[in-house]
């Protein structure tokens, strides 16, 4: 346990990591100093201080490189600068390495996201992972990304997005004033002759869907947009069906979404069984409910545009369009499950064109589809 009052050298040296991030303050009157202990054992000093009327967390370096005494001295120096009307971020030192910023608890699904991102950056940008977050330059990002950009473009996009998200967080925490990834696009080679053929929707292999969801979850996009994307993946429905989903179409107790025929491609009402994960999305969406009755309204209360989700994916390095996740689902169902083809097609609201099959499968196979969608949700929330 943390000792009463101020921290001690003995406590800082011996405190054990927990399964979640723990912050230990250095007592009252200690200029906002605290020790953050990550589940992986990393320890880092932070100072919570008011600058220009707003509270800000300043990184003061990692332990044991920065001792308790040194952290207290740095915190006191920052407090003096603030008292004199200066911003200590202009002269701050001891910013954490990129790898430590990756381990922040800020991300959604923080433990898993940090693990995946750290592994990705260790494989493709190890030198950057070890550098102080305020010392990384655009040139170093370009040098790390260029070889990968020429051989594995989609992996490079993912690494680029993750680096950008880490540096955005570093800017927010006062460790640096800019994002070095912002300037790399102009220097990366352009791909030629790879235009998408008309009629094909860009889709991810089903093994990459879970990672794409974690990527979008970690962005600072509007909550309704991120929830709409998750709901689209969990339900394997179309972009327009999700964007215009209404609360009066949702039977939460019955775990069922009934889309009216007026919004369906085939003009026939479609019943969508809701997995536990999809119901959890609806539960979160309650927080953004407004008079429009839309499940996923934008801040103005109107339906989001048909380009919103596509833009979200494109800007965050996900090499797919919203409709492509239906293909990912269909491939997974065919490759990884024993369900009949008719169940898979019914899940996608596809008509059975064969007259004999259509006569045989007169129902919409709701019970079987419910089991299929539950397995899909489990897969995309646990796959690594």
C-alpha positions as a printed Julia matrix, in Angstrom:
384×3 Matrix{Float64}:
   0.0     0.0     0.0
   1.01    3.59   -0.55
   2.36    5.19    2.62
   0.4     8.04    4.21
   1.62   11.47    3.13
   4.64   11.76    0.89
   6.08    8.96   -1.21
   9.25    7.29   -0.02
  12.24    5.92   -1.91
  11.46    2.47   -0.49
   7.87    2.55   -1.75
   8.82    3.82   -5.22
  11.45    1.1    -5.53
   9.27   -1.79   -4.36
   5.72   -0.96   -5.44
   4.32   -3.84   -7.45
   2.36   -3.37  -10.69
  -1.33   -4.14  -10.69
  -3.54   -5.45  -13.49
  -4.54   -1.82  -14.18
  -2.61    1.45  -14.22
  -2.11    2.9   -10.76
  -1.26    6.51   -9.88
   0.34    7.32   -6.54
   0.39   10.99   -5.51
   3.24   12.49   -3.56
   1.07   13.9    -0.81
  -0.48   17.32   -0.46
   1.55   20.37   -1.34
   3.9    18.36   -3.6
   3.15   20.43   -6.71
   0.9    17.74   -8.21
   3.62   15.09   -8.5
   2.55   11.46   -8.94
   4.06    8.12   -9.87
   2.23    6.18  -12.59
   2.8     2.42  -12.46
   1.85    0.45  -15.59
   0.75   -3.21  -15.51
   3.96   -4.1   -17.37
   6.05   -2.6   -14.55
   7.0     0.7   -16.22
   7.05    3.62  -13.76
   6.88    7.22  -14.82
   6.67   10.56  -13.08
   3.86   12.97  -13.93
   2.94   16.38  -12.64
  -0.69   17.54  -12.65
  -0.47   21.32  -12.78
  -2.65   24.25  -13.83
  -1.2    26.17  -16.79
  -3.08   29.11  -18.29
  -6.14   28.15  -16.3
  -6.24   24.52  -17.45
  -4.91   21.45  -15.7
  -2.2    19.66  -17.67
  -0.18   16.49  -17.05
   3.55   16.96  -17.6
   5.84   13.97  -18.01
   8.94   14.23  -15.84
  10.74   11.06  -16.89
  10.82    7.43  -15.94
  12.0     5.74  -12.77
  14.75    4.81  -11.88
  16.46    7.12  -14.42
  14.68    9.98  -12.68
  14.72    9.48   -8.9
  12.07   10.62   -6.45
  14.27   13.5    -5.35
  14.87   14.59   -8.95
  11.18   14.35   -9.79
  10.3    16.53   -6.8
  12.9    19.08   -7.85
  11.54   19.15  -11.42
   7.97   19.54  -10.15
   9.0    22.42   -7.89
  10.85   24.1   -10.76
   7.78   23.82  -12.98
   5.6    25.29  -10.23
   7.97   28.26   -9.96
   7.82   28.83  -13.71
   4.02   28.81  -13.65
   4.0    31.22  -10.72
   6.2    33.56  -12.8
   3.75   33.38  -15.72
   5.84   31.02  -17.86
   4.9    27.7   -19.48
   7.17   24.89  -18.24
   6.39   22.86  -21.36
   8.65   25.21  -23.3
  11.66   23.97  -21.35
  10.48   20.56  -20.13
  12.92   17.64  -20.23
  12.65   13.97  -19.53
   9.77   13.18  -21.89
   8.87    9.47  -21.86
   9.93    7.12  -24.66
   7.41    6.38  -27.38
   6.97    2.88  -25.97
   5.79    4.26  -22.66
   3.24    6.53  -24.34
   1.91    3.45  -26.16
   1.23    1.93  -22.74
  -1.06    4.8   -21.73
  -4.46    3.87  -20.25
  -6.17    6.45  -22.51
  -6.89    4.01  -25.36
 -10.16    2.13  -25.47
  -9.5    -1.52  -24.53
  -6.23   -0.09  -23.23
  -4.4    -3.28  -22.26
  -5.05   -5.08  -25.53
  -4.51   -1.99  -27.69
  -1.18   -1.22  -26.01
  -0.04   -4.83  -26.46
  -0.96   -4.91  -30.15
   0.5    -1.5   -30.91
   3.73   -2.14  -29.01
   4.24   -5.4   -30.92
   3.53   -3.69  -34.24
   5.94   -0.81  -33.6
   8.6    -3.15  -32.19
   8.49   -5.11  -35.46
   8.38   -2.18  -37.87
   9.72    0.91  -36.05
  11.9    -0.34  -33.17
  14.24    2.66  -33.13
  11.32    5.06  -32.78
   9.76    2.95  -30.03
  12.85    3.49  -27.86
  13.31    7.24  -28.47
  11.96    9.98  -26.19
   8.63   11.06  -27.6
   9.79   14.69  -27.93
  12.93   13.74  -29.86
  11.37   11.9   -32.84
  11.58   13.77  -36.15
   9.59   13.52  -39.37
  12.69   12.21  -41.13
  12.94    9.31  -38.68
   9.29    8.47  -39.27
   9.84    8.58  -43.04
  12.91    6.34  -42.77
  10.96    3.8   -40.72
   7.92    3.77  -43.0
   9.45    3.94  -46.48
  10.77    0.34  -46.75
   7.47   -1.02  -45.48
   5.52    1.36  -47.72
   7.16   -0.16  -50.8
   6.49   -3.77  -49.84
   3.5    -3.96  -47.47
   1.43   -0.85  -48.06
  -1.5    -1.7   -45.79
   0.77   -2.68  -42.9
   2.63    0.58  -43.4
  -0.63    2.52  -43.26
  -1.47    0.82  -39.97
   1.95    1.61  -38.48
   1.68    5.2   -39.7
  -1.74    5.6   -38.08
  -0.51    4.16  -34.79
   2.52    6.42  -34.7
   0.31    9.41  -35.45
  -2.09    8.51  -32.63
   0.79    8.17  -30.16
   2.2    11.58  -31.08
  -1.26   13.18  -30.91
  -1.46   11.94  -27.33
   2.06   13.24  -26.66
   0.98   16.67  -27.88
  -2.13   16.55  -25.68
   0.01   15.65  -22.64
   2.43   18.5   -23.29
   5.44   16.4   -24.3
   5.78   18.07  -27.71
   4.1    20.76  -29.83
   3.71   18.94  -33.15
   2.98   15.56  -34.68
   5.99   14.44  -36.79
   3.82   12.02  -38.77
   1.81   14.89  -40.28
   4.61   15.66  -42.74
   5.45   12.15  -43.97
   2.82   11.77  -46.71
   4.63   14.14  -49.05
   7.8    12.04  -48.86
   6.31    8.57  -49.16
   6.24    7.07  -52.68
   2.94    7.02  -54.52
   1.51    3.74  -55.75
   0.6     3.55  -59.41
  -1.67    1.27  -61.38
  -3.65   -0.02  -58.41
  -7.05    1.53  -58.97
  -9.91   -0.44  -57.49
 -11.93   -2.25  -60.13
 -15.5    -0.98  -60.44
 -18.01   -3.1   -58.53
 -15.55   -4.37  -55.93
 -15.73   -3.05  -52.38
 -12.4    -2.84  -50.6
 -12.47   -5.31  -47.73
 -10.1    -6.6   -45.07
  -9.25  -10.24  -44.46
 -11.43  -11.31  -41.56
  -8.29  -11.83  -39.47
  -7.67   -8.05  -39.56
 -11.15   -6.87  -38.59
 -10.51   -6.95  -34.84
  -7.42   -4.82  -35.28
  -9.34   -2.35  -37.45
 -11.97   -2.01  -34.74
  -9.3    -1.33  -32.13
  -7.77    1.29  -34.43
 -11.06    3.15  -34.83
 -11.86    2.85  -31.12
  -8.59    4.63  -30.31
  -9.34    7.67  -32.46
 -10.8    10.94  -31.22
 -13.72   10.76  -33.67
 -17.27   11.64  -32.53
 -18.65    8.96  -30.24
 -21.68    8.37  -32.45
 -19.48    7.75  -35.48
 -17.32    5.2   -33.7
 -20.35    3.43  -32.27
 -21.99    3.32  -35.69
 -18.9     1.63  -37.13
 -18.87   -0.99  -34.37
 -22.57   -1.65  -34.84
 -22.08   -1.99  -38.61
 -19.38   -4.63  -38.1
 -21.28   -6.58  -35.44
 -24.48   -6.7   -37.51
 -22.91   -7.11  -40.99
 -25.4    -4.57  -42.29
 -25.07   -1.8   -44.87
 -23.81    1.71  -44.26
 -27.15    3.4   -44.94
 -29.08    0.96  -42.79
 -26.89    1.8   -39.79
 -26.65    5.54  -40.4
 -30.43    5.9   -40.44
 -31.19    3.36  -37.7
 -33.95    4.54  -35.37
 -34.55    3.68  -31.75
 -38.12    2.6   -32.48
 -36.69   -0.17  -34.71
 -34.78   -1.65  -31.79
 -36.25   -4.33  -29.54
 -33.53   -4.38  -26.9
 -35.32   -6.89  -24.66
 -35.8    -9.24  -27.62
 -32.28   -8.51  -28.97
 -33.73   -7.74  -32.39
 -33.45   -4.89  -34.89
 -36.16   -4.74  -37.54
 -35.16   -2.63  -40.55
 -38.21   -1.49  -42.51
 -38.43   -2.41  -46.18
 -38.24    1.26  -47.17
 -34.59    1.27  -46.13
 -33.63   -2.14  -47.48
 -32.03   -2.72  -50.87
 -34.6    -5.42  -51.7
 -37.49   -3.33  -50.27
 -38.31   -6.14  -47.82
 -38.17   -5.71  -44.04
 -35.14   -7.43  -42.51
 -34.82   -8.75  -38.97
 -31.3    -8.51  -37.54
 -30.5   -10.57  -34.41
 -28.43   -8.49  -32.0
 -25.45  -10.11  -30.32
 -24.41   -9.18  -26.8
 -21.7    -6.96  -28.3
 -24.23   -5.16  -30.52
 -26.51   -4.62  -27.52
 -23.56   -3.15  -25.64
 -23.14   -0.63  -28.46
 -26.79    0.37  -28.13
 -26.29    0.77  -24.41
 -23.42    3.2   -25.04
 -25.45    5.01  -27.68
 -28.06    5.91  -25.06
 -25.66    8.64  -23.93
 -25.98   10.5   -27.25
 -29.74   10.12  -27.65
 -31.46   13.24  -28.96
 -34.99   14.19  -30.12
 -34.29   12.97  -33.67
 -34.82    9.34  -32.64
 -31.67    8.34  -34.53
 -29.48    5.77  -32.81
 -26.28    7.34  -34.16
 -26.96   11.04  -34.77
 -24.24   13.56  -35.53
 -23.87   16.52  -33.19
 -26.49   18.49  -35.16
 -29.08   15.76  -34.66
 -29.16   14.73  -38.33
 -28.11   11.39  -39.85
 -24.41   11.23  -40.64
 -23.55   11.51  -44.32
 -22.88    8.46  -46.45
 -19.19    9.42  -46.58
 -18.61    9.73  -42.84
 -17.64    6.15  -42.07
 -15.61    5.83  -45.28
 -13.65    8.94  -44.35
 -13.1     7.66  -40.8
 -11.62    4.42  -42.14
  -9.52    6.1   -44.81
  -8.03    8.74  -42.51
  -7.01    6.11  -39.96
  -5.28    3.75  -42.35
  -7.98    1.06  -42.53
  -7.86   -0.3   -46.09
 -11.56   -1.0   -46.45
 -14.89    0.7   -47.06
 -17.86    0.16  -44.73
 -19.57   -2.24  -47.14
 -16.39   -4.33  -47.24
 -16.96   -5.59  -43.71
 -19.92   -7.57  -45.02
 -17.45   -9.39  -47.26
 -15.12   -9.95  -44.3
 -18.03  -11.45  -42.37
 -19.06  -13.66  -45.3
 -15.52  -14.99  -45.79
 -15.19  -15.73  -42.07
 -18.53  -17.52  -41.96
 -17.59  -19.7   -44.93
 -14.06  -20.47  -43.71
 -14.51  -20.78  -39.97
 -18.07  -21.96  -39.27
 -20.24  -24.98  -40.17
 -23.36  -22.91  -40.86
 -25.14  -23.57  -44.17
 -24.72  -21.09  -46.99
 -28.38  -20.13  -46.73
 -27.89  -18.93  -43.16
 -24.94  -16.78  -44.21
 -26.89  -15.29  -47.11
 -29.91  -14.61  -44.88
 -27.63  -12.8   -42.42
 -26.66  -10.45  -45.26
 -30.29  -10.03  -46.4
 -29.41  -11.65  -49.72
 -32.24  -13.31  -51.58
 -31.95  -16.99  -52.44
 -32.24  -17.01  -56.21
 -32.63  -20.76  -56.65
 -36.37  -21.51  -56.66
 -36.01  -24.91  -54.99
 -33.82  -23.56  -52.2
 -36.11  -20.57  -51.74
 -39.12  -22.86  -51.37
 -37.29  -25.0   -48.82
 -36.02  -22.11  -46.7
 -39.28  -20.24  -46.21
 -38.27  -18.64  -42.88
 -35.59  -16.03  -42.35
 -33.62  -18.55  -40.23
 -33.54  -16.12  -37.32
 -32.51  -18.59  -34.6
 -29.6   -19.92  -36.63
 -28.57  -16.41  -37.62
 -28.6   -15.37  -33.97
 -26.01  -18.03  -33.16
 -23.95  -17.06  -36.2
 -23.89  -13.36  -35.29
 -22.95  -14.12  -31.69
 -19.97  -16.14  -32.9
 -18.97  -13.35  -35.29
 -19.06  -10.76  -32.5
 -16.96  -13.03  -30.27
 -14.47  -13.5   -33.1
 -13.92   -9.82  -33.89
 -13.63   -8.86  -30.24
 -11.18  -11.57  -29.23
  -9.1   -12.24  -32.39
  -5.51  -11.0   -32.26
